[in-house]
């Protein structure tokens, strides 16, 4: 598959595929005599997996560090559940910190409103 075809099939941009290839996140494509990249259709699943993982907040380093699974899914369900549970805990922590920060901001606004009224 040419880069435009695989990008469309995976729902990502061609520049993103080139970036992943340059960084070693995906294997380099074979090149035809014309110099065009030629990708295996199997790469579509990998690209979708990377895209979904990034949308869930995983960094490329975290994605690359995961041991690939066998079979239909790029990662075993057991590993995926463990990683998602850890990510969920991290998100909960960020939310708690944001709520605390919000309360401090509200308190400071209220304090400043009282000072200005004097």
N, C-alpha and C positions, 0 to 999 in steps of 0.2 A: 504494500500500500504506500502511496506517496504521502508526504507529510500533510497536505491539505485534507486528504481522505481520512487519514487516521485521526487528525485533529477534530474533524467534524464528527466522526463516529464516537470519539471519546468525550466530546463536549469541552475541549480545551483549545487553546490557540496554538498555532504552529510555532510561534516564538517561545511559548512555554515548553513545548517538546524539545526545541533546540537548546533551551536553558537546561532542562533536565539531562539531556544528552551531554552537554558540555561539562556539567557538574558530576557526571558519572552516576546519576540517580537511575537512569535507564541505560541499557547497553547501546553502544553506537549502532546506527543503522548501517546496513549494507549499502554500498553505492553502486549504481548501475554504470555502464560505460559512459553515459551522459553526465555522470556526477550527481544525479539526483538521489536523495535518500530513499531507501526502500525498506519499509517497516513490516514486521510480521503482524498479521491481524491479532495475534495473541496479546500484543502490547496494549490493545484497547482496554482490556480489563485492568491492567496495571495502571494505566493513566487515570482511569475512573477511580481506582482505589486511592491513588495519590491525591487526586482532587478532593475526594470525599474526606479523607483524613485531614487535609489542610483546612477544609471548611469547618471541621470539628475542633480545630485549634492545635493540631499536631504540627510541629515544625518538620521541615524536610529532614533534619538530622534524626529526629525521633522516628520518622517513617523509614528512613534508610536503615536504622539500627535494628528494626524488627526482623526477626528471623522469618524468612518466607515460609508459608505453609505449603502443604501438598494438596492436590485436588482442585476443587472448583474455586476456592477462595484463596486470595494471596496470603492471608494470615489465618491461623486456626481460630476457631470460635473461642477456645479457652484463653488464648493469648489476647484476642480482641476484647473479650470481657474484662480481663485484667487491666489492659491499657485504658479502656474506656472508663472503668471505675476510677482509676487514678486521675484521669483527665477530669472527670466529674467532680472529684474532691478538690482539684485545683480550681475549677470554675466556681465551686461553692465558696472557697476561700476568697477568691477575687470579689465575689458578690458581697460577702460579709464585710470585707475591707471597704468596698465602695459604699455600703450602707452606713458604716461607721463614719467615713469621711463626709458623707452627706449630712449626717447629724451634726458633726463639728462645724460644717459650713453654715447650716441653719442657725446654730447657736451663736456663731460669730456675727451673722447678719442681725439677729435679734439684739445682741449686745450693742452693735454699732447703731442700730435704730434707736435704742434707749439713750445712747450718748448724744446722738444728733438732736434728739428731742429736748435735751436740756438747754 
